[in-house]
Amino acid sequence: MNSTSQRLTFVNKISILLKATSDDENATPGYMFREINDISFESSGYCESLAEFLIDRVRQKSCNIKFKALKVIKYLTENGSLTFQSAIRKYSDVIKECIKFGGPPHPMHGNTPYLSVRELSKELCEVLYNKDVTTKSPDGAASPEQPVPFKYGGLGPVQSKGTYQGFGNTPTNQTRGIEDIILDGIEKFGARITETAADRQAAVLAKLDLGSSTSNYKPPVVNYPLEQTSSQMKAGEHQHPTRTVKKHQPGKAGGGWGDEEDSDENDSTSNHPSMETDSLFDPSVRLQPEADWQEETDLVARFLRQGSTGIDRMYLSPSDLKNFLARCSSLSCDAVVEILLSKLVSLDAGVVLRALQLLESVIFNREELINIDTLAAMCKGTLVTCYNNCHTRLEESLNIRGSKNQLGNQSPWSSVKVKLAKVVLNLQKLSSHKDILPAERLTGFNSCVAPVIPQVN
C-alpha cells in the first residue's frame, strides 16, 4: 500500500482521535489509548499521519485539547512503535512551545490548566530524548532496540560480515585445541591469585601510550579564588570574563580539548540563577538580556528600528503593536521588558518613543503577560532616569534655539515627554506604586491620560 492510499484510509481513524482529544473537561478513556497505540503498529504511513494529526491538535488554543493531545503523544512515545517516535521528534519545537503556554485565568480552576500543560510538555520532552525508552508490540511484549555491532574493515565504520586480511589484519579463525584452552585458563587463574595492587597499576600504565610528548605531563591545577565581598563584586560587576588557554588532556573523547569548555559552560550556567523564574518573585533583580535572550533582543530591535506612521515615521501603527504582543506571548515577557527599559536611555528620540509605545502595549495587554505590580517595580527607576534625560534634552535644545514656544511643537523630545508621562500615570493608576514621579512633574498631563485608563473594579 503506497503512501497516498495509506493517507486516504487513515481518514477512518480520525473519529477516535477526535474523541480522545475532545474540547471538554472529561478524561480520555483508557481503551482509546490502546486503540490509538495499535494504529501506530499498522504501517509507517499511519505513524506519519498520526503524528501530524496529534501535533495539529497540540497547536490548538484550547487548554483541554492541548493537554489531551500531549497525553496521547506521551503514551504512544512510551508504548508505540519506533516509527512514531521518529516522526514525533520532527515536531519537538511545537512541544517545547507548550512549556511557556499561558493565558487568562480560568474562572474556576485559575492557572491550574496551564500549569498542567507545561508540566506534561516538560515530561514529554524528557521522554522523547530518553534512550532507555523501550517499545512494545501490540501483544504487550517489550522489544527494546538492540544496537548493531560494527566491525572496522576499512575507511570508516562499516558492517562487514567477513574478515579482512592484509596490512594490519590477521586471520581470527585460528583453531585451538581443548588442551590449550585449559592451560590458558589455569595460567590466568594463577596470575590473578598472585597479582598485587602494584602489578595491576603497572599493567594499566603499560597499556597507555606515553610517548615523548606526554612523558612530562602534569595535571592542570585550578586555583579557586576566595569568596568576594559585596564591595568587590560591585567593583568587578562590569568586567568581561577572560578566557584561559585550554590544556590537552589525553585519554578523553574528542582528544581532550572540548571537556574544559563544556565544564566552563556548565559552571557559568550553574552560577547564574534562572532569570525568568527569579524575576517573578524578586522584581528588583535586573536581567542581562545580552547574555541569553537572543530571540527577545531580535524582536525588540526589529520593532525599534523604524516606525510606520506619523511624522518622520516615528510611531508604530496599531498592527505593529498587535504583532509585537502576539510574538511576545511566546517568549519571556520579563526579558522583553528589560530590553525595552535598556532602550529608554538612548539618545535617539524615535527609539525612545517607540520603546514607550511597546511598553504601553504590554501594560494594556488583555492576557496580562506580566503582573502589573511587578512591571511597575521593574520600570520605576528607569522611567525616572528617562524623564530626567528627556528634560535635559529639551533644555539643551531651548538654549540652542532660544524660543521655547517655537520648540514646543517641533522637538521630538516633547512627544517623548508626553508619552513618558502617560506611561507613568497609567502605571501609578493601575498598580500599587503611586509615587513613581512627583505630582508636580506630572502637572498638566492628567487630562490627556485619564480617558485612556480603563476602570479597574
N, C-alpha and C positions, 0 to 999 in steps of 0.2 A: 504494500500500500504506500503510495507516494505521499509527499508532504501536503499537497493540495487536498487530496481525499481525506487525509487524517484531520486537517483543519475543518473540513465540512462535517465529518462525523463527530467532531468534538462539540458541535452545537448541541447535541443531545445531552451532554454532561453539564451544560451551563445551569440548568434548573436547580440541581442540587448545590451548585456553588453559590447561586443567588440566595438559596435558603440558608446556607451556612454562614453567609456574610450579610444577612438582612439588617436593615436600619431600624433596629429596636433594641430594647434592653434585655431581651430573653437570651439565655446562654445557648450556644450551639450544641445540639445533642451529640453524644459520643459516637453514635453509629455513623454520623455523617463524616467524622474524621476518618474512620476506617474505609468508608466507601470512596472518599476522595483519595486516600492513600493507595487504594487499589488502582485508581486511574493512572497514577504515576508509573505503574509497572506494565501497563498495557503496551505502550510504544513510546519511542523517543519524541515523536511528533506531539503526542498528548502532553508530554512533560513541558515542551516549549510553550504550547498554548495554555497550559495550566499556569505556568509561571507568569506569562503575560497578563492573563486574566486577574490573577491574585494581586499583582503589582498595580494594575489599573484600579482595583478596589482599594488598595492602600493609598492611592493618590486622592481618593475622595475626601471631602472636608468633614464628613460626619465622623464623630469620635467612635460611635458604635461600629461602623463599617471598618474603620482602620483597625480597631482592636481585634475584631473577629478575623479579619484577613491576616493580620500578623500572627494570630493564634494558629490558624490553619497552616501558614507557611512554616512556623516553628515545628509543628507536629510532623509535617512532611519532610522537613530537613533532618529531623532525628530518626524518622522511621521510613521515609520514602526511598526512591531509587537514587543512585549516584547521578543519573542524568538530570533529574530535577534539581539536585544540589548545584550542579554546574550551571544550570540555566538560571537559577535564582541568584547566584553570585554576580551575574551580569548587572543586576539591578540593586546592588548593595548601596549605591548612593541614595536611592529613594528610601531605603530602610533607615539609613543614617539621618536623613532629614527628619524622620519622626522623633528622633531624640530631643529635638527642640520644639516639638509640637505644642501649641498652646492656643488659647482663645478666651473669650469671655466666660466667667464662672457660670456653672450650671445652677439654676435656681434651687435645686435640692441637693445635688452632690458636690457643688463647688468645683474645685480644681482636681478632684479625685479622678475623673475620667482621663484628663490629660496626663496626670502622673502615671496612671496605669499604662497608657500607650507608650510613654517614654521608657518605663522600666521594661516593658515587653520588647521594645525595639532594641534596647541595650542587650538583653539576654539573647535575642535572635542574632545580633551581630557577633556575639561570642560563639554561638553555635555554628554559624556559617563558616568560620575560620578555625574551628576546632578539629584538629587532625585525628582525634580519638573517637570521633562520631562514627558509629557503625550503622550500616543499613540493614533493614530486614526485608525479606521476601514476603509476598502476600500470605504464605502459610505460617509466618511468625518466626522462622529460623533466621538467626543473625548471620550475616555474611560480611565480615569485615574485609576491607580492601587489602589484599596482600601485596606487598611490594615485590616487583620483579627484579631478581638479582641480575646485575650487569657483569659482563666479562670484558676485559680490556684486551682487544686484539689488534689494535692499530691506532690511527689518529682519532681520538675521541672515544667516548664510551659507546659500544655497540653490543647488541645482543647476539653473541656468537655461539653457535651450537657445537662447533668443532674445536679442535686445538690447533694452534698455530706454531709451526716450527721455523726457526731461523735465528736471526740475531736477537739475543735476549730471551728466547723462549726455548724451553726444553720439554721433551715429552713427559707428561704427568701420569701416563697409564703404565708405569713400571710395575710388574708383578712382584709380590713379596710372599715368601713362604710363611707358614704358621710359626716356625721356629724363630724367624727374625722378629715377628710381631711380639712374641712372648718375651724375647730377650730385651727388646726396646722398652717394653712395659716395666720389666724388673729394674732396668738401669734408671729409668725416670723416677720410679718409686724410691729407689735407694738415694738418688740425688736429692730428692725433696726432703728426706729424713735428715740427711747430713748438712743440708743448706742452712746457713745462718742469715741474719738480717743484713750483715755487711756484704755477704755474697750476692744477695738479691739486689742490693743497691748498686753494686759494681756491675751486675749484669744489665741493669736498666741504663746506666751511664754508658756502657759499651755499645748499646744499640743506637745511641744518639750520634749524630754526625757532627762531632766537634772538630771542625777544621781550624785552619789558622785564623780565619776571620772571626770566629766566635770563641776562641780559646781564652781570650781575656774578657769575656762577657761578665758584666756586673749588673745585677738587677737595679732598675731605676729606684731612686729614693725620692719620696714625695714628702716635703715638709709642709705640714698643715699649719697655717697661721693661727695665732691666738684669737680668741673672740674679740671683736672690735667693740669699742664703746659706742654709745649713741652719737657722740660728737664726731668720732672718726667715721662712722657710717654716713653721716650727713655731709662731711667734707669730701668723701670719695664717692658720693652718690652719682655724680655725672661722669665719672671716669669710665672710659671704654675698656672692656676686658682685653687683656693681652693673650695672644696665643703662644703656647710653648711649643718647642720643636719636639715632634714625636720620635720616640726611640723604637728601634726594631726589636720585636720580641719573638724569637724563633719558637717553633712548635705550636703555633696558633693558626687558626684558619685565616686565610687571606694574607698570609705572610707576616702576621703580627703587626700590621700597620693600621688597621681600622679599628682595633679594640679600644685604643685610648680615646679616639674621637667619640666613639659611641658612649664610653663611660662618662666623658665630659658632658655630652649632651644630656645623659640621664641625670647627672648631678645637677646641671643647671635647671632642668625641669623640676627636680625634686625640691630644690631650694626655694623655688618661687611658688607660692600657693596659687590655687585656681583663681584667676581674676574674675571670671564670670560669677562664680558662686560666692566668693568673699564679698564682692561689691553689693550683693543683695542684703547682707547683714551689716556691713560697715560702709556707709555712704562716703566716709572721709577717705577711703582707700582710693587712690587715683590710679587708673590703668595706664599701661605703657603700650599704646596702640602700635608703635613702630616695631615692636618685637614679634608679635604673633598674629595680629589681626590684619592679615593682608587683604582678605576679601572686604572687610569693613572699610579699610583705608581706600581701596579702589572705588568702592561705592560712593564715599563722601567726595573723593577727588573728581569723580565723573560729574556729579551734580554741581559742584562748586566751580568747575572750570569756566562755564559761561552760562548766562541766563538765556531766557527765551522770549521775554516780553518786557515792556516798559522802556524808559529812556535808556539808550545805550545798551539795551538788553541786559539790564542789571538784575531783574527779578525773575523768579521761577514761576512758571504757569501752574495752575491747579492740577493739570495732568502730570506734570513733573513731580509734584508733591505726592500725588497718588501712587505713582510708580515707585517713588522712594520708600513710602511706607510699606508697599507690598514686598519689596526686596528686603527691607529692614526686618520684617516679621520672621524671616527665615534665618537671620543672623543674630549675633549678640547685640542687643539694643544698648546695653551698658557701654560696650566698646564704641559703638557708633556715636553715642552722646559724648564720650570722652574725646573722640576725634573731632567732633564739631566744636567742642569747647576750646580745643587747641587752635582752631582756625579763627577764633574771635580776637586773637592778638595780632592778626595780620595787618599789614599796612595798606592793603587794598580794600577800599570801601565796598566794592562789589562782592568780594569774597565774604566779608563780614556780614553784609546784608543777606546774602543767600544762606549763609550758615544760620543766621537768626530765623529765616523762613523755615528751614528744615527743623530747627529746634522747636519752633512754634507748632509745626505739624505733628511732632511727637507728643506735645502737650495735649493737643485736642484729638488724638487718635482714639477711636471708639474701642479698640481692643485693649487699650491700656498696656502698651508694650513694656512700660516700666512704671513703677509706683510713683505717684506724683510727689510724695514727700521725699522719696529717695532722689528723684530728679532735681527737686529744689535744692537739696543738700549738696548734690554734685555741682550744680550750676552757680551756686551762690557767690563764691569767691571770684570765679572767672567773669561773671556778669558785672560785678563791681569794678574789676580791672578794666573790662571793655568800656564801661561807661566813662571812667576817668580818661582812658586813651582817646575816646571819641570827643570828649570835651576839650582835651588838649589839641587835637587836630583842628577843631573848629576855631579855637582861639588863635592858633598859628595862622590859619587862613584869613582870619579877620585882621590880624596885624599886617599881613601882606597886602590885602586888597583895600583895607581901611573903611569898608562900608558894610556894616552888619546887616542892614536891611536888604541890600543887594545880594549878599551872600546867602541869606536865609533860605531862598528858594532855589539856589543853584548848586550849592555844595552837596555832594553825595553823602557826606558825613552827617548832614542834617537829617536825611532819610534814615541813616543808620541809627541815629539817636532816637528818632520816633519809634522805629521798630524795636529797639532795645527796651525802651520804656514800656511798650506794650507787653513784651515777653515778661519783664519783671513784675508788672502789675497783675498779669494773668497768674503767674506762679504764686504771688502773695495772696491772690484771691482764692485759688483752688487748693493750696497746701497750708500746712501749719506754720510755715516760715513767713512771718508778717513783716520782717524788718530787713529785707534784702538790701533795699536802698532807703535812705531817709525820705520822709514825706515831702520835705521842702525841695528836694531834687526832682520829684515827680509831679510838681505842681503844674497844672495846665494840660496834663495828658489823660486825666481820669475820664474826661468827657468823650474822648475818641476811643477809649479802651472798653468802657463799661458795656456798650451794646453787644460786643462780640463775646463776652464771657458768658458761658451757659450757666443757668441756675442750678446750683448743687443742693439737693434736698438733704 
